[in-house]
């Protein structure tokens, strides 16, 4: 479904990504983690064709993103860290606008709008101006615009950032409900969210991919004991701290 081969990205003399390679199968839920500045957002922007790679290739469903970016973008729903909202529009008008620019046909638009409002639990605020909504509802609206065209791939960059615990739990439940029949990439600093949602973890450090493993394997107590010492229970936070103490070798662990 998604395949990257030696993706590098330079901004002047700064190398933000260094030969990153991985494959994500259709229907996988992948947690993408790393410290601030590690290169997560840069890589997500390359996957959505917002940035072009300095070198390497990205294939989506076998198509090269550098050659077929417009077609590939139709398969992707993207929520950046700052949701692209027009605060003076109502939720319904905004989502209609999002459907139109995503080329959802006029005959399908009403159905897709109803579906997005229902999935994101926005029916009761559909006629409210976005600027008057709580941050939780704004994030839901951002997710609704990402799924309005029923994409095969959903890429979410820090979707629960800045939310209170109740809003966080509600949005996490929403994301769990969206993962069926989609490939989902979720970037977040809240590692417990990855534990509850993801099947697999990609960890990036200083632009290099240092971990690409199933979540169950990472949290397996016996496997972790062999490399990091004895623990009764293992959390993703323990795993994260362990791998960030290890010098990056240039290859995924």
RABELZI-V481346 format. One record per backbone hydrogen bond with DSSP energy under -1.0 kcal/mol. CO is the residue of the C=O (numbers start at 1). NH is the residue of the N-H. Records with the same first field share a line. If there is no record, write none. Layout:
CO=NH / NH
This chain:
1=61
2=24
3=59
4=22
5=57
7=20
8=54 / 55
9=16 / 17
11=14
14=11
17=9
20=7
22=4
24=2
25=28
28=184
29=199 / 200
30=186
31=202
33=204
35=38
38=207
39=43
40=44
41=45
42=46
43=47
44=48
45=50 / 51
46=49
55=8
57=5
58=65
59=3
60=63
63=60
64=67 / 68
68=72
69=73
72=75
73=76
75=153
77=155
79=157
83=85
86=89
87=131
89=130
90=94
91=95
92=96
93=97
94=98
95=99
96=100
97=101
98=102
99=104
100=103
105=109
108=112
109=113
110=114
111=115
112=116
113=117
114=118
115=119
116=120
117=122
118=121
122=125
125=128
126=92
128=91
129=132
130=133
134=138
135=139
136=140
137=141
138=142
139=143
140=144
141=145
142=146
143=147
147=150
152=183
153=77
154=185
155=79
156=187
158=161
160=163
164=168
165=169
166=170
167=171
168=172
169=173
170=174
171=175
172=176
173=177
174=178
179=182
183=154
184=30
185=156
186=32
187=158
189=191
190=193
191=195
192=196
193=197
194=198
199=215
200=31
201=213
202=33
203=210 / 211
205=208
207=18
208=205
210=253
211=203
213=201
214=218
215=219
220=224
221=225
222=226
224=228
225=229
235=239
236=240
237=241
238=242
239=243
240=244
242=245
